[in-house]
Amino acid sequence: MSAINELRHLKGGSGQTTKRDGKAALVFLAPWFIGLFAITAGPMLASLYLSFTKYNLLQPPVFTGLDNFTRMFTDERLHKSLGVTFTYVLVSVPLQLALALALAVLLDRGVRGLSFYRSIYYLPSLIGGSVAIAVLWRTVFGTDGLFNVVLGWFGIEGKGWISDPDTALWTLILLNVWTFGAPMVIFLAGLRQIPGSYYEAASVDGASKWRQFWSITVPLLSPIIFFNLVLQIIHSFQSFTQAFVVSGGTGGPADSTLVFSLYLYQRGFGAFDMGYAASLAWLLVIIIGAFTAINFWASKYWVFYDD
C-alpha cells in the first residue's frame, strides 16, 4: 500500500514539474508572441483593411471596396515600376549569385589568408544597403565621377550614367551585384561540406575541373543555391534605399529607377494616398509569394538532396 502511495506522489510531482516548465516556457516566449502580434500580424491586418479604403493619414479611412485594386490596371506608373523591378530582379540576382559562387569556389581551394578575404568580400553585404554607399555610388557614376575618370585613361568619353535613362537602372543592378558577400559566405560553407573523395574519384576517371564542377559541385550544392536564390529574390524585390538615394526620391530619370518599393513610398508618404499604398504593399506580397512558390515548385527538377 505504501508503494502505491509513493507512486501516486511521484506522478503528482511529475505533473507539477511539467506545469511549472510550461509556465516558464510561456514566460520566455511571451516577448516573441508580443512582437508577432503587435509588430507583425497587427500591422499586416491593419494594412489589409486600409487596402480597401481611401485614407490620407489626416482623415478617417473610408471603405471603398476593390477600388484600389481595380485602379492598378490603369496606373501607368505602376506598370512602369513593375517593369523596372522585374528587370532589376531578373538580371541582378543571377549575376550576383554567379559572382558569389565563383569567388566561393576560388576561396575554397585553400587561399592563404582565407579569413581575411572572406571578411573583405562579406563587407559589401553589410554596407551595400546603406545611405552612405548609395551616395558614394551616385558620385562615382556621376558626370565627373571616378568611373568616367577611369574610362578617360583609355580614351573613352564618359557621361552621366545616373542621369541617363538608358543606364541609370544598370548602375543600381551593378550595386546589387556588388553586395555578393552574404551568399558567397553561404556558398563557401556549403562547399566545405562536399567530400573531397568525390573529386578524387572523378580525377581518377579523367574528368576535367569544369566537368567536376557541373557534375559534382553544382548538384551537391543545389540546396544552397536554391536557398540563396529564394533569399536574394525576396531581398531584391524589397530594394528601396539605393533607388531612393540615387534618384533623389523621384525614381528618375524618366522613371528608369522607379522600383516598386519606391513607387509605394511615393504614393503613401508623398501623395498621402495611404489606402492605395496599402493595396500596393499587398500586391508586392502576392508577387513575392508567387515567385517563391514557383521556385519551390521548380526545385524538384534541379535541387538534389541526399535523401
Salt bridges, closest charged atoms under 4 A:
ASP108 OD1 - ARG192 NE 2.76
ASP164 OD2 - LYS159 NZ 2.86
ASP255 OD1 - ARG77 NH2 2.91
ASP273 OD2 - ARG71 NH1 2.70
ASP273 OD2 - ARG267 NH2 3.37
